[in-house]
Amino acid sequence: MIDPDSSAPLVLGIESTCDETGVALVRGRTLLADVVASSMDSHARFGGIVPEVASRAHLEAFVPTLDAALDRAGVALSDVDAVAVAAGPGLVGSLTVGSAAAKALAIGLGVPLYGVNHVIGHVAVDELVHGAFPDQFMALVVSGGHSSLLLVGDIATDVVELGQTLDDAAGEAFDKVGRILGLPYPGGPHVDKLSQQGDREAIRFPRGLSRPKDLERHPYDFSFSGLKTAVARFVEAREDAGEEVPAADVAASFSEAVVDVLVTKTLVACERHGVSTLVIGGGFSANSRLRELAAQRCADAGIEVRIPPIRYCTDNGAMIAALGSAVLRAGLPPSGLEIGTDSGMPLTQVLV
């Protein structure tokens, strides 16, 4: 049997929006190699990402990461047909490192350059795992900086943003609650692990933007700032009273409040738009309760849910190469070497 991707362009994808340096090679919808170098440990002592530290780490990691990806894929740099790079959103310094590297490679190889949207890449990577997307689907992108609901007709040309977070993103709220509970940075994975030991019904934390009047104005938007504050007040009240804080129950109840809102609003959007497939991506899609509840409720609603393996949920080069490959298939023109970076790149803009 002939591999349908064997004649497709070989796309080199570069990711450098935050603290991961990712380089991957994709041919069609087939992933040949994906290598990631993270500077997370360098930021842990600061309790958060330090942009300058991240930028310097990208500079140091890029060439070794590129070499490792080429070696793993068994291809030469000269075999690359196109270069795709995350042009935004993200940290300006980190984006600039990746963009400069991508431009240099495009010039040196004489191949087209595509500056693509990092957030939409979190959706595109699912094609490398579960195959081609249906004609229309819903996408929930949840991470430390984004909680967005997208209606997708074509991943390269037709993306409509239905809703987004109005304050804290889901992953950001988890990190902040982790700090409140005295957990190591980054807090998200630690809160998730702790929540599995607690009672998710022990504390009824608020569900943001879920009251009838809020649903009229913000049917698909999210808000987790008030929830984070509610957790802080609960913990503070217990500590002021000299009582032990039931950390596992707090983590479980908080997690349930976040995930309940995400899944509920997403399924309402699927029903209203007649969509039968849901793709969930982004760093927070690694959350165990989100995966569990989404699977349960989607099964009950007759909706297929697609979530990439955890290794493709966090930032990586595969998602950028996948989106670059989709852009090529759609026949869109290259971005050109004069493109800049956009820390606030809108989700309706797939390609610069």
C-alpha positions in Angstrom: 0.0 0.0 0.0 1.3 3.4 -1.0 1.7 5.9 1.9 -0.7 8.8 1.0 1.7 11.2 2.7 4.9 10.0 0.9 4.8 12.7 -1.7 3.6 15.5 0.6 5.9 18.4 1.4 8.3 18.0 4.3 7.5 20.7 6.8 9.8 21.8 9.6 7.9 23.3 12.6 9.4 25.6 15.2 7.7 26.4 18.5 9.2 29.0 20.9 6.2 30.9 22.4 7.1 30.4 26.0 9.5 28.1 27.8 9.6 25.1 25.4 11.9 25.0 22.4 10.2 22.6 20.0 11.3 21.4 16.6 9.3 18.8 14.5 9.1 17.4 11.0 5.8 16.5 9.5 5.0 15.1 6.0 1.3 15.4 5.3 -0.4 14.2 8.4 2.5 12.0 9.4 4.8 13.0 12.2 8.4 12.0 11.5 10.1 13.5 14.6 9.2 15.8 17.5 11.9 17.1 19.9 11.3 19.5 22.8 13.7 21.2 25.2 12.1 22.9 28.2 13.5 25.6 30.4 10.8 25.0 33.1 13.4 24.1 35.8 15.1 27.5 35.3 11.8 29.3 36.1 10.7 27.2 39.1 12.6 29.2 41.7 10.9 32.4 40.5 7.4 30.9 40.8 6.6 31.7 37.1 8.0 32.3 33.7 10.8 34.9 33.4 10.7 36.2 29.8 14.5 37.0 29.6 15.4 33.6 31.0 13.1 31.9 28.5 14.6 33.8 25.5 18.1 32.9 26.4 17.2 29.3 26.9 15.7 29.2 23.3 19.0 30.6 22.0 21.0 27.9 23.6 18.6 25.0 22.8 17.5 25.7 19.3 20.4 24.2 17.3 20.8 21.0 19.4 17.0 20.5 19.2 17.0 21.0 15.4 19.8 18.5 15.0 18.1 16.0 17.2 14.8 16.3 15.2 16.6 15.8 11.9 18.5 12.8 13.2 15.4 11.2 14.6 13.4 11.8 11.4 16.3 10.4 9.3 16.3 13.3 7.0 18.8 16.1 6.0 18.1 19.8 6.4 18.2 20.1 2.7 15.2 17.8 2.4 12.9 20.4 4.1 10.3 21.8 1.7 8.8 24.5 4.0 9.4 26.1 7.4 6.5 26.9 9.8 7.0 28.9 12.9 4.7 30.1 15.7 4.3 33.8 15.1 2.1 34.4 18.1 0.5 34.7 20.6 3.3 34.3 23.2 6.2 36.1 24.8 7.8 38.6 22.5 11.4 37.7 23.2 10.7 34.0 22.9 8.7 34.4 19.7 11.5 36.5 18.2 14.1 33.8 18.7 12.0 31.2 16.9 11.0 33.7 14.1 14.7 34.7 13.5 15.7 31.0 13.3 12.9 30.2 10.9 13.7 33.1 8.6 17.4 32.1 8.5 16.5 28.6 7.6 14.0 29.7 5.0 16.6 31.9 3.4 19.4 29.4 3.6 17.2 26.6 2.2 15.4 28.7 -0.3 12.0 27.4 0.9 8.8 29.2 1.8 8.1 30.5 5.4 4.7 30.3 7.1 4.1 32.2 10.4 1.2 30.4 12.1 -1.0 30.8 15.1 0.3 28.9 18.2 -3.1 28.4 19.8 -4.7 26.9 16.6 -1.7 24.7 16.4 -2.9 23.0 19.7 -5.9 21.9 17.6 -4.1 21.0 14.4 -1.7 18.5 16.2 -4.7 16.2 16.7 -4.6 15.4 13.0 -1.2 13.7 13.5 -2.8 11.4 16.0 -6.5 10.7 15.0 -6.4 11.5 11.3 -8.1 14.1 9.1 -10.7 16.4 10.7 -14.4 16.2 9.8 -15.9 19.0 7.7 -16.9 20.9 10.8 -16.0 20.5 14.5 -15.8 22.3 17.8 -12.4 22.9 19.4 -11.8 23.7 23.1 -8.2 25.1 23.6 -7.3 25.3 27.3 -3.9 26.2 28.6 -2.0 28.4 31.1 -2.8 31.5 28.9 -5.9 30.5 26.9 -9.4 29.2 27.3 -11.0 29.5 24.0 -14.0 27.8 22.2 -13.6 27.6 18.4 -16.0 26.5 15.7 -13.8 25.1 12.9 -14.8 24.5 9.3 -11.3 24.2 8.0 -8.2 24.3 10.3 -6.3 26.5 7.8 -9.0 28.8 6.5 -12.2 28.8 8.6 -11.8 29.3 12.3 -14.5 31.2 14.3 -14.0 32.2 17.9 -17.2 31.6 19.8 -15.9 32.4 23.3 -12.8 32.9 25.4 -11.8 33.6 29.0 -12.6 37.1 30.3 -9.9 36.9 32.9 -7.8 34.0 34.2 -7.4 31.0 31.8 -8.1 27.5 33.2 -4.4 26.6 33.5 -3.6 30.0 35.0 -6.2 29.5 37.7 -4.8 26.1 38.5 -1.3 27.5 38.9 -2.6 30.2 41.2 -4.6 27.8 43.3 -1.5 25.6 43.5 0.3 28.6 45.0 -2.5 29.2 47.5 -2.2 25.6 48.6 1.6 25.8 48.9 2.2 23.3 46.0 5.4 23.4 43.8 5.5 25.4 40.6 3.9 24.8 38.1 0.8 24.3 40.2 -1.5 22.8 37.6 -0.2 19.2 37.6 0.2 19.2 41.3 -3.4 20.4 41.9 -4.6 17.7 39.5 -2.7 15.0 41.3 -3.9 16.2 44.7 -7.5 16.4 43.5 -7.6 12.7 42.8 -7.3 12.1 46.6 -10.1 14.5 47.5 -13.9 14.7 47.4 -15.0 16.8 44.5 -18.4 17.4 46.2 -17.0 18.5 49.5 -17.1 22.2 48.7 -19.5 24.0 46.4 -17.3 26.5 44.7 -18.9 29.0 42.2 -19.2 28.3 38.5 -18.2 31.5 36.7 -20.6 33.0 34.1 -23.2 30.3 34.6 -26.1 32.2 36.0 -29.0 32.8 33.6 -28.3 36.5 33.0 -24.6 35.7 32.5 -25.4 32.9 30.0 -27.5 35.3 28.0 -24.5 37.8 27.6 -21.7 35.3 27.7 -23.0 31.9 26.5 -19.5 30.6 25.5 -17.2 32.8 27.5 -15.3 31.7 30.7 -14.3 33.3 33.9 -12.2 31.7 36.6 -10.9 34.7 38.6 -13.9 34.7 41.0 -13.4 31.0 41.5 -9.8 31.5 42.4 -10.7 34.2 44.9 -13.3 31.9 46.4 -10.7 29.3 47.0 -8.3 31.8 48.5 -11.0 33.0 50.9 -11.9 29.5 51.9 -8.3 28.6 52.7 -7.7 31.9 54.5 -10.8 31.5 56.7 -9.7 28.0 57.7 -6.2 29.2 58.5 -7.4 32.2 60.5 -9.6 29.9 62.6 -6.6 27.7 63.3 -8.2 24.8 61.4 -6.5 22.4 59.1 -7.1 23.1 55.4 -8.5 20.0 53.6 -6.2 20.5 50.7 -7.2 17.5 48.7 -10.9 18.4 49.0 -10.2 22.0 48.0 -8.2 20.8 45.0 -10.9 18.3 44.0 -13.8 20.8 44.4 -11.9 23.5 42.6 -11.0 21.2 39.8 -14.6 20.1 39.4 -15.8 23.7 39.2 -13.4 24.5 36.4 -14.0 21.4 34.4 -17.8 21.5 34.9 -18.0 24.9 33.3 -15.6 24.1 30.4 -17.5 20.9 29.5 -21.0 22.3 30.0 -20.5 25.4 27.8 -18.7 23.4 25.2 -21.4 20.8 24.8 -24.1 23.6 24.6 -22.1 25.1 21.8 -21.8 21.7 20.0 -25.6 21.2 20.3 -26.5 24.7 19.1 -24.2 24.5 16.1 -25.1 20.9 15.2 -21.5 19.7 15.7 -20.8 16.0 16.4 -17.0 16.1 17.0 -15.1 17.9 19.7 -11.3 18.4 19.7 -9.7 19.4 23.0 -6.1 20.7 23.0 -3.7 22.8 25.0 -1.6 22.2 28.1 -4.7 21.9 30.4 -6.1 19.2 28.2 -3.7 16.9 30.1 -5.9 17.4 33.2 -7.3 14.0 34.3 -10.7 15.2 35.4 -11.2 17.2 32.2 -10.5 14.1 30.1 -12.7 12.0 32.2 -15.7 14.3 32.4 -15.5 15.2 28.7 -15.5 11.6 27.7 -18.5 10.8 29.9 -20.7 13.7 28.8 -19.7 13.5 25.2 -20.6 9.8 25.2 -24.0 10.7 26.7 -24.6 13.4 24.1 -23.5 11.3 21.1 -20.4 13.5 20.4 -17.0 12.1 19.4 -14.3 13.6 21.6 -10.7 13.7 20.3 -7.9 14.6 22.8 -4.2 14.1 21.8 -1.9 12.1 24.1 -0.5 14.2 26.9 2.9 14.6 25.2 1.2 16.7 22.5 -0.9 18.8 24.9 2.0 21.0 26.1 3.8 23.2 23.6 5.7 21.3 20.9 7.0 21.7 17.4 4.6 19.0 16.1 1.6 21.3 16.5 3.3 24.0 14.5 4.4 21.6 11.7 0.9 20.1 11.6 -0.7 23.5 11.1 2.0 24.5 8.6 1.2 21.3 6.7 -2.5 22.1 6.7 -1.8 25.6 5.4 0.2 24.1 2.5 -2.6 21.7 1.7 -5.0 24.6 1.6 -2.8 26.3 -1.0 -2.3 29.5 1.1 0.5 31.8 0.1 3.7 32.0 2.2 4.0 34.6 4.9 7.1 36.3 3.5 10.4 37.1 5.3 9.2 40.5 6.5 6.7 39.1 9.0 7.0 40.1 12.6 5.7 38.5 15.8 2.4 39.2 17.5 2.1 38.5 21.2 -1.7 39.1 21.0 -2.3 37.3 17.7 -6.1 36.8 17.3 -7.4 33.3 17.1 -9.3 34.1 13.8 -5.8 34.6 12.2 -4.4 31.2 11.3 -1.5 32.5 9.1 0.4 35.8 9.1 
